[in-house]
Structure formats: structure tokens, C-alpha cells
Amino acid sequence: MQIYLARNNQQAGPYSLEQINQMLASQQVLLTDLAWHQGMPEWKALGELTQGKLIYQPEGYIAPASEQPFQAQATTQSTAVKPQTNAQQTLASIPSRVLAKIVDILLWVPATYILTGFFSEKEAAQFNAYNIQFMDAMFGTVANPTLAQELQTKMVEMFPQQAWIAMGIYLFIMLAIQAFLIAKSGQSIGKKLTKIKIVDAETGEKTSLLRAFTLRSVLFIFLNFVFMFIAIVDLAFGFGAKRQTLHDKVAKTKVIKQ
């Protein structure tokens, strides 16, 4: 029996039944991989054929006496399903990247609420009053930048030390989680949800944490705070043929569909 496998539009095979079972046992192939052999009207997931088990036993199949398990195992090592090549990777769309960025940004929003979470009712009321005056001084009919600066200083001084510590802990934990996920799979939380990931621009393989996280994320978060126009320039680069934003070009990365 000759069995063919497919994953990510990449076909491999043919394999013998014994090879398939050995690869299932060693998890070289997954139950989600597609399989086909003579007598099947269409491709099906291996898990559907094995009923969720790590062994495939087609009904009525009798293994030929000449097949040698040890020889089959040696062949398995060199014929396992190959991952996607760089040429077969599909670039992530701009909307999916923007959505991933929005999700990641929203994860930082709780940090602002931590600062005001330590206020008493009286302090909260005073802070809200300062905030209303600040918005009026900044965007009112008669703008007053000097007053806005004074009000901003007063609001910052209201935050207790415990609030700054709590916010710092939250930010550190979030950065650590994002760094771990990016190092492991090239995906932040937002990218996992939108099923896209960061890879090396040339090889299409997973890149280093320094490039994928430090250069792409941490550096540009800082730059966006200091120079607001950087965010617009960064996004504009993403509309090129390779869909590489400015931080992609700096880190020599690209974003593809998972």
C-alpha cells in the first residue's frame, strides 16, 4: 500500500503503511496532516482515518511478508513531511497585521487603569477634575499649553508609589510573555489570534529574539512615543511589494500567514 501525505499544500510520499505508523508514533507526522491512498475517493485527515489513534489499520489490509520494519524506519528519517519553503510562504495582509497590532496595543491599556486604581474616591474626583481642565487647556477654543503642562504635572504627582510599582510589574510581565511567544513561534498574542508570524526576510525561517522582538517591537515602541510621525511612516512602508514595514526592514524580517 502506497500512502501520500500533504501539509501546507506540500505533498510527500509515497510511504508504506509501516512507515506511516512509525512516523505517527514518533510524531513526525500529525493527525491533522492529510492522507490519500488507492481506494480513497478524496484526501482525508490522518486523525479521521485512525479515529484519533497514533496507528493506522486499514480494514482488510494484509502487510506483505517482504516488508522489513527496520529498513522502513531508516527510510522514514529522510522522507518525513517537509515544512513550507520560502517560495511557498504567503505574505500576511495589511488588515491582518493592523488587527494584530491593535490587539497587542489593547493589552497595554490596563496599565493606565492600574495607576488610578489606588485612588480614594476623593482623589479620583480630583483627578477627573484635573483631567477635564487639561483637555480643555489642550483642545479648547482658547488653548493654554502652559496651563496644560501644569495640570499634567499635578496629575502625575497624584499617583502613589505603589501604583507605579504595580504598573511596572504589569508591563514587565506583558513584555516577558510577548518575548517568550515571539522567541518560540515568531508570534505575539495579536499575531497568534490573527494566524500570522514573523520570519527572516531572506530564508523564511524563524529569526532571533533580538531582531524579532527587541528591534521590531521595543525599539519602535520607544520611537513612536518620542516621534509620533514614525508610526505613520512605519505603516506606509508596509504597502510595498514585500509588505515590509519600516521595523521589518530594520530587523530584516517579514510577516507571513501561519
Phi, psi and omega in degrees: 000128178253124185243134178252145179241158177213140176210130180053043179065019178247117182266145178219156179126186007278157177237154172280165179299321181296320178296318179301314181294324177293320179290327175295316182295323181269000179062028171288333172240156185248159178293343178273349177293147179274149180220152177208142172212170183304136182101347178265132181287338183202167176291142178222157177293142179302322180299329177289323180288323183267358183059039176084000181267163179265034175209138181250122180232086180300139181295128177082002182277135176239122183291136176297144183292338186279347183288136183248116184302318184293323177293321179296322181294322179296321180293326182303320185300330184260356185237018180295159181300130183271147177287171178301141173273166182301323183292335184269353182287141180255127180296141178292144180286156178299314179302320180293325178290320178296318179298318178299319179295319179299316179300314181296322179293320180299334179292342179270346183302318180304335180299324180290328179283336177297321182298320181271353183290345181264002181286147167280174180299320181294317180294322179297319179295319179295319180296317179297322179295315177300320183295319178296317178296322180297314180297322179292322180290331182274315189239007180287178181296328177241092182291143180223087183302325181295313178296320179300320179295318179296316180294321179297319178298318179297319181294318179296320181293341180286337183288124179288163182300323180300325180293318179296320179295315180298318179295320178298319178296317179298314180297320180296316180297316180296318178296320180295318179296313180297319179297318180297314181294319180293321178295325184282315188228359184075021184229127168283179179299317179298320180290327176297317181293327180264002175059050173229163181208161181267133176222168176296136184294331183267311187269338184078008180264171178298139182255177184285160179295325180301315182280315186286331185245305185296309181286314185288321188255295187300311181300316185281337171297315178297314181297322180295327178288321183281316181238099186299328183292342181301323181298321180290315178298317180302312181294322182300324178298332183292348180272007177286176183299324181268359179054037177265117174289175180299318180290335173294316182294320179296317182272355182058051180232172171214165181242128183237166173288146182292000000 
